[in-house]
Amino acid sequence: MSKSLLTLFLLFCMATNAQVKKEIFESFKLQERRDVSYYFPEDYTEDKKYPLIVVLDADYLFDLVVANTKFYSNQHRMPQSIVVGVHQSENDIRWEDCDFDQSSGLPTDKGKQFYEFLGTELIPYLENSYSIAPFKMFMGYDITANFGNYFLFKDRSLFNSYTIISPVLATEMESRVPARLSALDQELFYHLILEKEKTDDRNRLLQLNNAVASIDKESLHYSFAEYEDADHVSIVSYGLAEAFDTTFKTFRPITPKEYKEQILKSEDPAINYLTNKYELIEKLLGYQRDYELNDIMAIYAASLKKDDFESLEALSKIAKDQYPETMLGFYMEGEALELKGEPKKAMKAFEKSFLMNEIDFLTKDMALEKIDAIKADFGY
């Protein structure tokens, strides 16, 4: 065997253009061959970067995670993502991979090896082979859910988001996890998902929830979901939608509820909501995402409602950049100049918008009406 840290043997693989493929990954750290499944978007391209979702217990979780990933990305509620699943059901190896010492709560020797396999072999392989964004999401269930918590114990967490489904908690984890979430200086999403029926760890899990929920920190995005009708098996399918909804909330288009409760009620300029949203997306994804027309129009409506000409001016520049062939940018500029009390400049902006393509609800007739109204009022 090669002495390099990573040796891959592709013993079985589906067609290279398929959405899902399965490999046997030979791990130097584990000294074992492990079954690993991958999902790639159909239109995968090196020109884009894709968040990585790492799924343990792939025999149970992988297909469900892939289905949610495809559905949410098709609905523009999350970016297209790559999913990798580690299979652990054969010979119940999940308990060996994720076992912990009962006194210390730390991984056993096999657990340490599995930790290194994920962190220094599998994920680096994907980062070197594919166009991976900085944003990484962990998903685990039962004993494998607890294992994800160990990645919080580095100076910087390997993952940005943790989906912890009905975990079997290691010793003192109910206090160690909150301590680490409080200490880590990075944007983190942490989702604890439980069934309501009694388990051996239930009281400790509720202690964990109370401790994490009490952390007052803008960079920590915590959600807790407990399902009355779920049991220890069905909880898997119950909880995934919750995790996707919360994790990728900032990626989805601005909703009517956001518009009414967060943008209109805010004393800040409306444009701040848009720029903050897309700056966070860029920070997490590692690239600048195009502005959604829906989001631009939401901020446009809020700017008009607030008589916020500064936001309209800033928004017009974004619209010109993102939709350069349309009348959107110049029309917004005209309305901003109207609010500023510069009708002559406003009329010129509306005239430019008239010469460009219509978009959304904006029509050439609307530009003409603006031009005619200014001429009538000021005699130009």
Salt bridges, closest charged atoms under 4 A:
GLU23 OE2 - LYS21 NZ 3.85
GLU26 OE1 - ARG33 NE 3.12
GLU32 OE1 - ARG34 NH1 3.31
GLU32 OE2 - LYS110 NZ 3.32
ASP57 OD1 - ARG94 NE 2.71
ASP59 OD1 - HIS87 ND1 3.12
GLU96 OE1 - LYS110 NZ 3.57
ASP97 OD2 - ARG34 NH2 2.67
ASP97 OD1 - LYS110 NZ 3.56
GLU127 OE2 - LYS136 NZ 2.85
ASP142 OD1 - ARG94 NH1 3.81
ASP142 OD2 - HIS232 NE2 2.50
GLU172 OE1 - ARG176 NH2 3.62
GLU174 OE1 - ARG204 NH2 2.81
GLU187 OE2 - HIS221 NE2 2.70
GLU187 OE1 - LYS283 NZ 3.59
GLU195 OE2 - HIS232 ND1 2.91
ASP201 OD1 - ARG204 NH1 3.46
GLU226 OE2 - ARG202 NH2 2.71
GLU228 OE1 - LYS196 NZ 3.49
ASP245 OD1 - ARG77 NH2 3.23
ASP245 OD1 - ARG252 NH1 3.67
GLU292 OE2 - ARG289 NH2 2.92
GLU313 OE2 - LYS340 NZ 3.03
GLU333 OE1 - LYS320 NZ 2.70
GLU335 OE2 - LYS370 NZ 3.35
GLU338 OE1 - LYS370 NZ 3.08
GLU342 OE2 - LYS340 NZ 3.77
GLU342 OE1 - LYS345 NZ 3.29
